Every structure is written in C-alpha cells, then in structure tokens.
C-alpha cells in the first residue's frame, strides 16, 4: 500500500534524526510531525518498523550510488555492487553508532524475519539474480531464486554484523567472497 505524503514525511524526519545520531523516539516523532501517537501507531507497527524505514532510506541511496557505477547488469557488476554496498552499509557512521548503542534492537531492525531492511535487501538481490539469470536456480534441487537471495542476504548479515553477533570484526570482503562462491555454485 503506498504511503501518504504525511507518512513519508514522518519517515524522512526519522531518517534525519537517525543520520544525526538521535534516538528515534516515537512520541517525540509524532509530536514533531504534528500527529498523535495513536495515528503513528496506526500507520506503523512500532519503533522497529519506523527505524527500519529510516535506515532503508539511507541504504536505498547507497544502492542508487553503487548501481549508478554499473552501466551493465551482469554477474561481475552485481559482485562489485554487492561489495561496495557491504562496505558503505558497514562504514555508515549513524548505522555503526546505532549498532553499538542498541545492539539487540539493531539486530531485530536489520535482520529479523519481519525486518523492512532485510526484506528489501532480499528483493534487491533477487532482482539482480533475475537480471543475471543464474542458471541452476529456480528448480535445481528445489532452490528458488528467492531462496538464493535470502541466503546471500543472511550470509552478508552474518559477516557485516559479526561484531554484534559474536564479537568479531565486521568482514564485508569475506561476505563478498562467499557470495561469489555461492554464485559460482549456482552457475554450475
């Protein structure tokens, strides 16, 4: 369902607060937006969704930047885009600060099954997989393109947010190398 102008305005304000390193408090957000808390909760499922939408605005801008550098949509362009996006996401100071300040909440916003961020990243990867026509997917061994996109995103999450999960440094290059191995296997 498309968002109203007012709903989009709320998300843009939340994104601005996020970029500034401010906590996105829904009561304050409602007040600053000139709406009631009840209206905000009618529009969004809660803070997790609002923060996810705010983060997604930044990731969508990063996707536009990395894709603009790729005039052709082929396997190599996907791998370059994926690697650059992994670095941009992990090196984005507001996101790193959020992950450090609220690690458990950040994991839910970024990686849970109902996550706005995860769902849209899966869609992004799946669109690339469709464009690059990975031959051994969609039918091979019962694996659909969506399954491969999900696996790629989950793998990336594990290496990008490893500091929050197991305490090791983020490894975007290792994530990209493993994604390349998955694509090699899918290509046969």
C-alpha positions, 0 to 999 in steps of 0.5 A: 500500500503506498504511503501518504505524503504525511507518512513519508514525511514522518519517515524522512524526519526519522531518517534525519534524526537517525543520520544525526545520531538521535534516538528515534523516539516515537512520541517525540516523532509524532509530536514533531510531525504534528500527529498523535501517537495513536495515528503513528501507531496506526500507520506503523507497527512500532519503533522497529518498523519506523527505524527500519524505514529510516535506515532503508532510506539511507541504504536505498541511496547507497544502492542508487550510488553503487548501481549508478557505477554499473552501466551493465547488469551482469554477474561481475557488476552485481559482485562489485555492487554487492561489495561496495554496498557491504562496505558503505552499509558497514562504514555508515557512521549513524548505522555503526553508532546505532549498532553499538548503542542498541545492539539487540534492537539493531539486530531485530531492525536489520535482520529479523524475519519481519525486518523492512531492511532485510526484506528489501535487501532480499528483493534487491538481490533477487532482482539482480539474480533475475537480471543475471539469470543464474542458471541452476536456480529456480528448480535445481534441487528445489532452490528458488531464486528467492531462496538464493537471495535470502541466503546471500542476504543472511550470509552478508548479515552474518559477516557485516554484523559479526561484531554484534553477533559474536564479537568479531570484526565486521568482514564485508570482503569475506561476505563478498567472497562467499557470495561469489562462491555461492554464485559460482555454485549456482552457475554450475 
